[in-house]
Amino acid sequence: MDQRQLKQADLAPVFGTGSIVSEVLSGKRQINAKQARKLADYFHLSTDLFV
């Protein structure tokens, strides 16, 4: 996120809501398989990096 100068709100479409983004980034919630695929597509990376 830092390298791309993204804010939490920029990831809301990937996770569904800003509150879920906040919970994932704070470690209160884990990324599920669907979110991992969406993040991989968003960042053009392997899904394995997010699981």
Secondary structure, DSSP 8 states (H G I E B T S, - for coil): -TTTT--GGGGHHHHSSHHHHHHHHHTSS---HHHHHHHHHHHT--GGGG-
